[in-house]
Amino acid sequence: MTKENEKTKNVKKVNATKKKNVKAPKESYLKGVKKEMKLVKWPTFKEVIKYTIATVIMCLVVCGFFLLLNLLLSLVKGWIN
């Protein structure tokens, strides 16, 4: 009986450590994320404005390109029919 009691105690200890370790990876992951977020070089307000304007201009240019392409193809289609 002594050996069986020791085995059950060892199993209980292993189960207890497994339960503790389940929470540890989540906490260490979140700590790692927090640490990495501190290393990020966040853009300044001026940079955000500059990149926003550049994005809007590029969208307008691409939109204009497809508008002209659509008009040209419609014109060609009208000539064919």
Contacts in CASP RR format, 6 or more apart in sequence:
PFRMAT RR
TARGET T0000
AUTHOR 0000-0000-0000
METHOD contacts of the structure
MODEL  1
MTKENEKTKNVKKVNATKKKNVKAPKESYLKGVKKEMKLVKWPTFKEVIK
YTIATVIMCLVVCGFFLLLNLLLSLVKGWIN
43 51 0 8 1.000
END
